[in-house]
Amino acid sequence: MTSLSPAQMALAYVNSRPFVASNLIATTALAQLEENVASVTLTLADEVLAGIEAIHERYPNPAP
């Protein structure tokens, strides 16, 4: 498994949601843009998706 940056993982997760029509990205450097754009081709493993869902269940509203 290749390592993912937090930004790539978050963007790939959002891209995997069937109800999302667009995914906005913002960067301050060309390297960040390249990393973020690369997330379009990423498919998260089932284990990663399950881990994200487990965190969401534990913290459903992390910024009340």
mmCIF file of the N, C-alpha and C atoms, coordinates in Angstrom:
data_MODEL
# 
_entry.id   MODEL 
# 
loop_
_atom_site.group_PDB 
_atom_site.id 
_atom_site.type_symbol 
_atom_site.label_atom_id 
_atom_site.label_alt_id 
_atom_site.label_comp_id 
_atom_site.label_asym_id 
_atom_site.label_entity_id 
_atom_site.label_seq_id 
_atom_site.pdbx_PDB_ins_code 
_atom_site.Cartn_x 
_atom_site.Cartn_y 
_atom_site.Cartn_z 
_atom_site.occupancy 
_atom_site.B_iso_or_equiv 
_atom_site.pdbx_formal_charge 
_atom_site.auth_seq_id 
_atom_site.auth_comp_id 
_atom_site.auth_asym_id 
_atom_site.auth_atom_id 
_atom_site.pdbx_PDB_model_num 
ATOM 1   N N  . MET A 1 1  ? 0.844   -1.180 0.000  1.00 0.00 ? 1  MET A N  1 
ATOM 2   C CA . MET A 1 1  ? 0.000   0.000  0.000  1.00 0.00 ? 1  MET A CA 1 
ATOM 3   C C  . MET A 1 1  ? 0.887   1.240  0.000  1.00 0.00 ? 1  MET A C  1 
ATOM 4   N N  . THR A 1 2  ? 0.541   2.188  -0.839 1.00 0.00 ? 2  THR A N  1 
ATOM 5   C CA . THR A 1 2  ? 1.281   3.444  -0.850 1.00 0.00 ? 2  THR A CA 1 
ATOM 6   C C  . THR A 1 2  ? 0.777   4.326  0.273  1.00 0.00 ? 2  THR A C  1 
ATOM 7   N N  . SER A 1 3  ? 1.636   5.210  0.716  1.00 0.00 ? 3  SER A N  1 
ATOM 8   C CA . SER A 1 3  ? 1.225   6.103  1.793  1.00 0.00 ? 3  SER A CA 1 
ATOM 9   C C  . SER A 1 3  ? 0.423   7.260  1.209  1.00 0.00 ? 3  SER A C  1 
ATOM 10  N N  . LEU A 1 4  ? -0.553  7.685  1.961  1.00 0.00 ? 4  LEU A N  1 
ATOM 11  C CA . LEU A 1 4  ? -1.413  8.792  1.558  1.00 0.00 ? 4  LEU A CA 1 
ATOM 12  C C  . LEU A 1 4  ? -1.185  9.967  2.484  1.00 0.00 ? 4  LEU A C  1 
ATOM 13  N N  . SER A 1 5  ? -1.199  11.137 1.923  1.00 0.00 ? 5  SER A N  1 
ATOM 14  C CA . SER A 1 5  ? -1.172  12.312 2.779  1.00 0.00 ? 5  SER A CA 1 
ATOM 15  C C  . SER A 1 5  ? -2.594  12.510 3.324  1.00 0.00 ? 5  SER A C  1 
ATOM 16  N N  . PRO A 1 6  ? -2.734  13.231 4.420  1.00 0.00 ? 6  PRO A N  1 
ATOM 17  C CA . PRO A 1 6  ? -4.088  13.496 4.935  1.00 0.00 ? 6  PRO A CA 1 
ATOM 18  C C  . PRO A 1 6  ? -4.976  14.172 3.879  1.00 0.00 ? 6  PRO A C  1 
ATOM 19  N N  . ALA A 1 7  ? -4.402  15.069 3.096  1.00 0.00 ? 7  ALA A N  1 
ATOM 20  C CA . ALA A 1 7  ? -5.194  15.754 2.065  1.00 0.00 ? 7  ALA A CA 1 
ATOM 21  C C  . ALA A 1 7  ? -5.664  14.773 0.997  1.00 0.00 ? 7  ALA A C  1 
ATOM 22  N N  . GLN A 1 8  ? -4.773  13.902 0.536  1.00 0.00 ? 8  GLN A N  1 
ATOM 23  C CA . GLN A 1 8  ? -5.157  12.916 -0.475 1.00 0.00 ? 8  GLN A CA 1 
ATOM 24  C C  . GLN A 1 8  ? -6.237  11.986 0.046  1.00 0.00 ? 8  GLN A C  1 
ATOM 25  N N  . MET A 1 9  ? -6.094  11.539 1.295  1.00 0.00 ? 9  MET A N  1 
ATOM 26  C CA . MET A 1 9  ? -7.088  10.638 1.862  1.00 0.00 ? 9  MET A CA 1 
ATOM 27  C C  . MET A 1 9  ? -8.440  11.333 1.961  1.00 0.00 ? 9  MET A C  1 
ATOM 28  N N  . ALA A 1 10 ? -8.453  12.563 2.434  1.00 0.00 ? 10 ALA A N  1 
ATOM 29  C CA . ALA A 1 10 ? -9.714  13.292 2.571  1.00 0.00 ? 10 ALA A CA 1 
ATOM 30  C C  . ALA A 1 10 ? -10.363 13.523 1.213  1.00 0.00 ? 10 ALA A C  1 
ATOM 31  N N  . LEU A 1 11 ? -9.582  13.933 0.246  1.00 0.00 ? 11 LEU A N  1 
ATOM 32  C CA . LEU A 1 11 ? -10.135 14.182 -1.082 1.00 0.00 ? 11 LEU A CA 1 
ATOM 33  C C  . LEU A 1 11 ? -10.623 12.888 -1.738 1.00 0.00 ? 11 LEU A C  1 
ATOM 34  N N  . ALA A 1 12 ? -9.858  11.817 -1.594 1.00 0.00 ? 12 ALA A N  1 
ATOM 35  C CA . ALA A 1 12 ? -10.276 10.535 -2.160 1.00 0.00 ? 12 ALA A CA 1 
ATOM 36  C C  . ALA A 1 12 ? -11.552 10.046 -1.493 1.00 0.00 ? 12 ALA A C  1 
ATOM 37  N N  . TYR A 1 13 ? -11.687 10.279 -0.193 1.00 0.00 ? 13 TYR A N  1 
ATOM 38  C CA . TYR A 1 13 ? -12.910 9.884  0.511  1.00 0.00 ? 13 TYR A CA 1 
ATOM 39  C C  . TYR A 1 13 ? -14.106 10.667 -0.034 1.00 0.00 ? 13 TYR A C  1 
ATOM 40  N N  . VAL A 1 14 ? -13.951 11.967 -0.155 1.00 0.00 ? 14 VAL A N  1 
ATOM 41  C CA . VAL A 1 14 ? -15.045 12.785 -0.684 1.00 0.00 ? 14 VAL A CA 1 
ATOM 42  C C  . VAL A 1 14 ? -15.391 12.342 -2.099 1.00 0.00 ? 14 VAL A C  1 
ATOM 43  N N  . ASN A 1 15 ? -14.375 12.072 -2.912 1.00 0.00 ? 15 ASN A N  1 
ATOM 44  C CA . ASN A 1 15 ? -14.625 11.621 -4.287 1.00 0.00 ? 15 ASN A CA 1 
ATOM 45  C C  . ASN A 1 15 ? -15.365 10.289 -4.329 1.00 0.00 ? 15 ASN A C  1 
ATOM 46  N N  . SER A 1 16 ? -15.235 9.482  -3.300 1.00 0.00 ? 16 SER A N  1 
ATOM 47  C CA . SER A 1 16 ? -15.874 8.154  -3.290 1.00 0.00 ? 16 SER A CA 1 
ATOM 48  C C  . SER A 1 16 ? -17.351 8.216  -2.911 1.00 0.00 ? 16 SER A C  1 
ATOM 49  N N  . ARG A 1 17 ? -17.825 9.341  -2.438 1.00 0.00 ? 17 ARG A N  1 
ATOM 50  C CA . ARG A 1 17 ? -19.220 9.466  -2.040 1.00 0.00 ? 17 ARG A CA 1 
ATOM 51  C C  . ARG A 1 17 ? -20.081 9.656  -3.281 1.00 0.00 ? 17 ARG A C  1 
ATOM 52  N N  . PRO A 1 18 ? -21.116 8.820  -3.449 1.00 0.00 ? 18 PRO A N  1 
ATOM 53  C CA . PRO A 1 18 ? -21.927 8.882  -4.679 1.00 0.00 ? 18 PRO A CA 1 
ATOM 54  C C  . PRO A 1 18 ? -22.752 10.163 -4.810 1.00 0.00 ? 18 PRO A C  1 
ATOM 55  N N  . PHE A 1 19 ? -22.987 10.854 -3.731 1.00 0.00 ? 19 PHE A N  1 
ATOM 56  C CA . PHE A 1 19 ? -23.830 12.051 -3.769 1.00 0.00 ? 19 PHE A CA 1 
ATOM 57  C C  . PHE A 1 19 ? -23.046 13.338 -4.006 1.00 0.00 ? 19 PHE A C  1 
ATOM 58  N N  . VAL A 1 20 ? -21.729 13.249 -4.118 1.00 0.00 ? 20 VAL A N  1 
ATOM 59  C CA . VAL A 1 20 ? -20.899 14.443 -4.306 1.00 0.00 ? 20 VAL A CA 1 
ATOM 60  C C  . VAL A 1 20 ? -20.779 14.741 -5.794 1.00 0.00 ? 20 VAL A C  1 
ATOM 61  N N  . ALA A 1 21 ? -21.145 15.968 -6.174 1.00 0.00 ? 21 ALA A N  1 
ATOM 62  C CA . ALA A 1 21 ? -21.054 16.375 -7.577 1.00 0.00 ? 21 ALA A CA 1 
ATOM 63  C C  . ALA A 1 21 ? -19.733 17.057 -7.894 1.00 0.00 ? 21 ALA A C  1 
ATOM 64  N N  . SER A 1 22 ? -19.117 17.675 -6.894 1.00 0.00 ? 22 SER A N  1 
ATOM 65  C CA . SER A 1 22 ? -17.838 18.326 -7.112 1.00 0.00 ? 22 SER A CA 1 
ATOM 66  C C  . SER A 1 22 ? -17.046 18.336 -5.812 1.00 0.00 ? 22 SER A C  1 
ATOM 67  N N  . ASN A 1 23 ? -15.749 18.475 -5.949 1.00 0.00 ? 23 ASN A N  1 
ATOM 68  C CA . ASN A 1 23 ? -14.852 18.464 -4.800 1.00 0.00 ? 23 ASN A CA 1 
ATOM 69  C C  . ASN A 1 23 ? -13.904 19.645 -4.969 1.00 0.00 ? 23 ASN A C  1 
ATOM 70  N N  . LEU A 1 24 ? -14.016 20.624 -4.106 1.00 0.00 ? 24 LEU A N  1 
ATOM 71  C CA . LEU A 1 24 ? -13.196 21.829 -4.216 1.00 0.00 ? 24 LEU A CA 1 
ATOM 72  C C  . LEU A 1 24 ? -11.855 21.633 -3.521 1.00 0.00 ? 24 LEU A C  1 
ATOM 73  N N  . ILE A 1 25 ? -10.807 22.095 -4.171 1.00 0.00 ? 25 ILE A N  1 
ATOM 74  C CA . ILE A 1 25 ? -9.480  22.026 -3.586 1.00 0.00 ? 25 ILE A CA 1 
ATOM 75  C C  . ILE A 1 25 ? -8.877  23.422 -3.562 1.00 0.00 ? 25 ILE A C  1 
ATOM 76  N N  . ALA A 1 26 ? -7.966  23.639 -2.637 1.00 0.00 ? 26 ALA A N  1 
ATOM 77  C CA . ALA A 1 26 ? -7.242  24.905 -2.557 1.00 0.00 ? 26 ALA A CA 1 
ATOM 78  C C  . ALA A 1 26 ? -5.798  24.597 -2.189 1.00 0.00 ? 26 ALA A C  1 
ATOM 79  N N  . THR A 1 27 ? -4.906  25.323 -2.791 1.00 0.00 ? 27 THR A N  1 
ATOM 80  C CA . THR A 1 27 ? -3.490  25.099 -2.535 1.00 0.00 ? 27 THR A CA 1 
ATOM 81  C C  . THR A 1 27 ? -2.739  26.425 -2.506 1.00 0.00 ? 27 THR A C  1 
ATOM 82  N N  . THR A 1 28 ? -1.539  26.357 -1.979 1.00 0.00 ? 28 THR A N  1 
ATOM 83  C CA . THR A 1 28 ? -0.653  27.523 -1.999 1.00 0.00 ? 28 THR A CA 1 
ATOM 84  C C  . THR A 1 28 ? 0.641   27.227 -2.742 1.00 0.00 ? 28 THR A C  1 
ATOM 85  N N  . ALA A 1 29 ? 0.772   26.004 -3.255 1.00 0.00 ? 29 ALA A N  1 
ATOM 86  C CA . ALA A 1 29 ? 1.989   25.628 -3.965 1.00 0.00 ? 29 ALA A CA 1 
ATOM 87  C C  . ALA A 1 29 ? 1.665   24.604 -5.052 1.00 0.00 ? 29 ALA A C  1 
ATOM 88  N N  . LEU A 1 30 ? 2.474   24.585 -6.089 1.00 0.00 ? 30 LEU A N  1 
ATOM 89  C CA . LEU A 1 30 ? 2.271   23.654 -7.189 1.00 0.00 ? 30 LEU A CA 1 
ATOM 90  C C  . LEU A 1 30 ? 2.333   22.202 -6.714 1.00 0.00 ? 30 LEU A C  1 
ATOM 91  N N  . ALA A 1 31 ? 3.216   21.894 -5.781 1.00 0.00 ? 31 ALA A N  1 
ATOM 92  C CA . ALA A 1 31 ? 3.323   20.520 -5.262 1.00 0.00 ? 31 ALA A CA 1 
ATOM 93  C C  . ALA A 1 31 ? 2.021   20.090 -4.597 1.00 0.00 ? 31 ALA A C  1 
ATOM 94  N N  . GLN A 1 32 ? 1.381   20.994 -3.862 1.00 0.00 ? 32 GLN A N  1 
ATOM 95  C CA . GLN A 1 32 ? 0.100   20.676 -3.234 1.00 0.00 ? 32 GLN A CA 1 
ATOM 96  C C  . GLN A 1 32 ? -0.966  20.420 -4.296 1.00 0.00 ? 32 GLN A C  1 
ATOM 97  N N  . LEU A 1 33 ? -0.979  21.234 -5.330 1.00 0.00 ? 33 LEU A N  1 
ATOM 98  C CA . LEU A 1 33 ? -1.950  21.055 -6.410 1.00 0.00 ? 33 LEU A CA 1 
ATOM 99  C C  . LEU A 1 33 ? -1.780  19.696 -7.069 1.00 0.00 ? 33 LEU A C  1 
ATOM 100 N N  . GLU A 1 34 ? -0.526  19.325 -7.368 1.00 0.00 ? 34 GLU A N  1 
ATOM 101 C CA . GLU A 1 34 ? -0.261  18.027 -7.986 1.00 0.00 ? 34 GLU A CA 1 
ATOM 102 C C  . GLU A 1 34 ? -0.725  16.886 -7.084 1.00 0.00 ? 34 GLU A C  1 
ATOM 103 N N  . GLU A 1 35 ? -0.468  17.003 -5.786 1.00 0.00 ? 35 GLU A N  1 
ATOM 104 C CA . GLU A 1 35 ? -0.887  15.974 -4.823 1.00 0.00 ? 35 GLU A CA 1 
ATOM 105 C C  . GLU A 1 35 ? -2.408  15.872 -4.771 1.00 0.00 ? 35 GLU A C  1 
ATOM 106 N N  . ASN A 1 36 ? -3.067  17.012 -4.733 1.00 0.00 ? 36 ASN A N  1 
ATOM 107 C CA . ASN A 1 36 ? -4.528  17.018 -4.649 1.00 0.00 ? 36 ASN A CA 1 
ATOM 108 C C  . ASN A 1 36 ? -5.168  16.474 -5.920 1.00 0.00 ? 36 ASN A C  1 
ATOM 109 N N  . VAL A 1 37 ? -4.660  16.858 -7.070 1.00 0.00 ? 37 VAL A N  1 
ATOM 110 C CA . VAL A 1 37 ? -5.211  16.373 -8.331 1.00 0.00 ? 37 VAL A CA 1 
ATOM 111 C C  . VAL A 1 37 ? -5.007  14.868 -8.450 1.00 0.00 ? 37 VAL A C  1 
ATOM 112 N N  . ALA A 1 38 ? -3.894  14.355 -7.934 1.00 0.00 ? 38 ALA A N  1 
ATOM 113 C CA . ALA A 1 38 ? -3.622  12.914 -7.982 1.00 0.00 ? 38 ALA A CA 1 
ATOM 114 C C  . ALA A 1 38 ? -4.665  12.112 -7.191 1.00 0.00 ? 38 ALA A C  1 
ATOM 115 N N  . SER A 1 39 ? -5.355  12.754 -6.271 1.00 0.00 ? 39 SER A N  1 
ATOM 116 C CA . SER A 1 39 ? -6.362  12.038 -5.472 1.00 0.00 ? 39 SER A CA 1 
ATOM 117 C C  . SER A 1 39 ? -7.536  11.563 -6.317 1.00 0.00 ? 39 SER A C  1 
ATOM 118 N N  . VAL A 1 40 ? -7.714  12.128 -7.490 1.00 0.00 ? 40 VAL A N  1 
ATOM 119 C CA . VAL A 1 40 ? -8.826  11.741 -8.365 1.00 0.00 ? 40 VAL A CA 1 
ATOM 120 C C  . VAL A 1 40 ? -8.724  10.276 -8.765 1.00 0.00 ? 40 VAL A C  1 
ATOM 121 N N  . THR A 1 41 ? -7.516  9.779  -8.917 1.00 0.00 ? 41 THR A N  1 
ATOM 122 C CA . THR A 1 41 ? -7.333  8.400  -9.375 1.00 0.00 ? 41 THR A CA 1 
ATOM 123 C C  . THR A 1 41 ? -7.188  7.401  -8.227 1.00 0.00 ? 41 THR A C  1 
ATOM 124 N N  . LEU A 1 42 ? -7.246  7.883  -6.989 1.00 0.00 ? 42 LEU A N  1 
ATOM 125 C CA . LEU A 1 42 ? -7.070  6.990  -5.845 1.00 0.00 ? 42 LEU A CA 1 
ATOM 126 C C  . LEU A 1 42 ? -8.376  6.280  -5.493 1.00 0.00 ? 42 LEU A C  1 
ATOM 127 N N  . THR A 1 43 ? -8.242  5.025  -5.137 1.00 0.00 ? 43 THR A N  1 
ATOM 128 C CA . THR A 1 43 ? -9.356  4.254  -4.598 1.00 0.00 ? 43 THR A CA 1 
ATOM 129 C C  . THR A 1 43 ? -8.939  3.798  -3.210 1.00 0.00 ? 43 THR A C  1 
ATOM 130 N N  . LEU A 1 44 ? -9.695  4.196  -2.215 1.00 0.00 ? 44 LEU A N  1 
ATOM 131 C CA . LEU A 1 44 ? -9.355  3.833  -0.840 1.00 0.00 ? 44 LEU A CA 1 
ATOM 132 C C  . LEU A 1 44 ? -9.726  2.385  -0.567 1.00 0.00 ? 44 LEU A C  1 
ATOM 133 N N  . ALA A 1 45 ? -8.845  1.689  0.123  1.00 0.00 ? 45 ALA A N  1 
ATOM 134 C CA . ALA A 1 45 ? -9.096  0.298  0.495  1.00 0.00 ? 45 ALA A CA 1 
ATOM 135 C C  . ALA A 1 45 ? -10.274 0.227  1.465  1.00 0.00 ? 45 ALA A C  1 
ATOM 136 N N  . ASP A 1 46 ? -10.938 -0.900 1.475  1.00 0.00 ? 46 ASP A N  1 
ATOM 137 C CA . ASP A 1 46 ? -12.074 -1.088 2.379  1.00 0.00 ? 46 ASP A CA 1 
ATOM 138 C C  . ASP A 1 46 ? -11.688 -0.844 3.831  1.00 0.00 ? 46 ASP A C  1 
ATOM 139 N N  . GLU A 1 47 ? -10.469 -1.232 4.201  1.00 0.00 ? 47 GLU A N  1 
ATOM 140 C CA . GLU A 1 47 ? -10.012 -1.039 5.577  1.00 0.00 ? 47 GLU A CA 1 
ATOM 141 C C  . GLU A 1 47 ? -9.901  0.450  5.916  1.00 0.00 ? 47 GLU A C  1 
ATOM 142 N N  . VAL A 1 48 ? -9.445  1.237  4.960  1.00 0.00 ? 48 VAL A N  1 
ATOM 143 C CA . VAL A 1 48 ? -9.321  2.682  5.180  1.00 0.00 ? 48 VAL A CA 1 
ATOM 144 C C  . VAL A 1 48 ? -10.711 3.298  5.309  1.00 0.00 ? 48 VAL A C  1 
ATOM 145 N N  . LEU A 1 49 ? -11.623 2.922  4.433  1.00 0.00 ? 49 LEU A N  1 
ATOM 146 C CA . LEU A 1 49 ? -12.995 3.429  4.503  1.00 0.00 ? 49 LEU A CA 1 
ATOM 147 C C  . LEU A 1 49 ? -13.652 3.049  5.832  1.00 0.00 ? 49 LEU A C  1 
ATOM 148 N N  . ALA A 1 50 ? -13.422 1.821  6.275  1.00 0.00 ? 50 ALA A N  1 
ATOM 149 C CA . ALA A 1 50 ? -13.986 1.383  7.558  1.00 0.00 ? 50 ALA A CA 1 
ATOM 150 C C  . ALA A 1 50 ? -13.393 2.187  8.703  1.00 0.00 ? 50 ALA A C  1 
ATOM 151 N N  . GLY A 1 51 ? -12.116 2.487  8.639  1.00 0.00 ? 51 GLY A N  1 
ATOM 152 C CA . GLY A 1 51 ? -11.483 3.300  9.676  1.00 0.00 ? 51 GLY A CA 1 
ATOM 153 C C  . GLY A 1 51 ? -12.049 4.707  9.724  1.00 0.00 ? 51 GLY A C  1 
ATOM 154 N N  . ILE A 1 52 ? -12.270 5.292  8.560  1.00 0.00 ? 52 ILE A N  1 
ATOM 155 C CA . ILE A 1 52 ? -12.867 6.631  8.505  1.00 0.00 ? 52 ILE A CA 1 
ATOM 156 C C  . ILE A 1 52 ? -14.274 6.598  9.090  1.00 0.00 ? 52 ILE A C  1 
ATOM 157 N N  . GLU A 1 53 ? -15.053 5.595  8.723  1.00 0.00 ? 53 GLU A N  1 
ATOM 158 C CA . GLU A 1 53 ? -16.420 5.476  9.253  1.00 0.00 ? 53 GLU A CA 1 
ATOM 159 C C  . GLU A 1 53 ? -16.413 5.279  10.768 1.00 0.00 ? 53 GLU A C  1 
ATOM 160 N N  . ALA A 1 54 ? -15.458 4.513  11.286 1.00 0.00 ? 54 ALA A N  1 
ATOM 161 C CA . ALA A 1 54 ? -15.365 4.294  12.734 1.00 0.00 ? 54 ALA A CA 1 
ATOM 162 C C  . ALA A 1 54 ? -15.068 5.601  13.463 1.00 0.00 ? 54 ALA A C  1 
ATOM 163 N N  . ILE A 1 55 ? -14.191 6.405  12.894 1.00 0.00 ? 55 ILE A N  1 
ATOM 164 C CA . ILE A 1 55 ? -13.896 7.710  13.499 1.00 0.00 ? 55 ILE A CA 1 
ATOM 165 C C  . ILE A 1 55 ? -15.137 8.588  13.466 1.00 0.00 ? 55 ILE A C  1 
ATOM 166 N N  . HIS A 1 56 ? -15.852 8.563  12.358 1.00 0.00 ? 56 HIS A N  1 
ATOM 167 C CA . HIS A 1 56 ? -17.075 9.377  12.246 1.00 0.00 ? 56 HIS A CA 1 
ATOM 168 C C  . HIS A 1 56 ? -18.131 8.941  13.252 1.00 0.00 ? 56 HIS A C  1 
ATOM 169 N N  . GLU A 1 57 ? -18.258 7.647  13.461 1.00 0.00 ? 57 GLU A N  1 
ATOM 170 C CA . GLU A 1 57 ? -19.226 7.158  14.455 1.00 0.00 ? 57 GLU A CA 1 
ATOM 171 C C  . GLU A 1 57 ? -18.847 7.611  15.861 1.00 0.00 ? 57 GLU A C  1 
ATOM 172 N N  . ARG A 1 58 ? -17.557 7.626  16.143 1.00 0.00 ? 58 ARG A N  1 
ATOM 173 C CA . ARG A 1 58 ? -17.102 8.028  17.487 1.00 0.00 ? 58 ARG A CA 1 
ATOM 174 C C  . ARG A 1 58 ? -17.211 9.537  17.683 1.00 0.00 ? 58 ARG A C  1 
ATOM 175 N N  . TYR A 1 59 ? -16.961 10.291 16.642 1.00 0.00 ? 59 TYR A N  1 
ATOM 176 C CA . TYR A 1 59 ? -17.003 11.765 16.698 1.00 0.00 ? 59 TYR A CA 1 
ATOM 177 C C  . TYR A 1 59 ? -17.914 12.286 15.591 1.00 0.00 ? 59 TYR A C  1 
ATOM 178 N N  . PRO A 1 60 ? -19.220 12.134 15.711 1.00 0.00 ? 60 PRO A N  1 
ATOM 179 C CA . PRO A 1 60 ? -20.127 12.523 14.623 1.00 0.00 ? 60 PRO A CA 1 
ATOM 180 C C  . PRO A 1 60 ? -20.149 14.029 14.364 1.00 0.00 ? 60 PRO A C  1 
ATOM 181 N N  . ASN A 1 61 ? -19.830 14.826 15.353 1.00 0.00 ? 61 ASN A N  1 
ATOM 182 C CA . ASN A 1 61 ? -19.784 16.273 15.175 1.00 0.00 ? 61 ASN A CA 1 
ATOM 183 C C  . ASN A 1 61 ? -18.531 16.787 15.884 1.00 0.00 ? 61 ASN A C  1 
ATOM 184 N N  . PRO A 1 62 ? -17.377 16.723 15.209 1.00 0.00 ? 62 PRO A N  1 
ATOM 185 C CA . PRO A 1 62 ? -16.124 17.057 15.882 1.00 0.00 ? 62 PRO A CA 1 
ATOM 186 C C  . PRO A 1 62 ? -15.936 18.540 16.174 1.00 0.00 ? 62 PRO A C  1 
ATOM 187 N N  . ALA A 1 63 ? -16.794 19.379 15.609 1.00 0.00 ? 63 ALA A N  1 
ATOM 188 C CA . ALA A 1 63 ? -16.643 20.826 15.846 1.00 0.00 ? 63 ALA A CA 1 
ATOM 189 C C  . ALA A 1 63 ? -17.986 21.444 16.242 1.00 0.00 ? 63 ALA A C  1 
ATOM 190 N N  . PRO A 1 64 ? -18.510 21.026 17.400 1.00 0.00 ? 64 PRO A N  1 
ATOM 191 C CA . PRO A 1 64 ? -19.829 21.563 17.788 1.00 0.00 ? 64 PRO A CA 1 
ATOM 192 C C  . PRO A 1 64 ? -19.793 23.051 18.068 1.00 0.00 ? 64 PRO A C  1 
# 
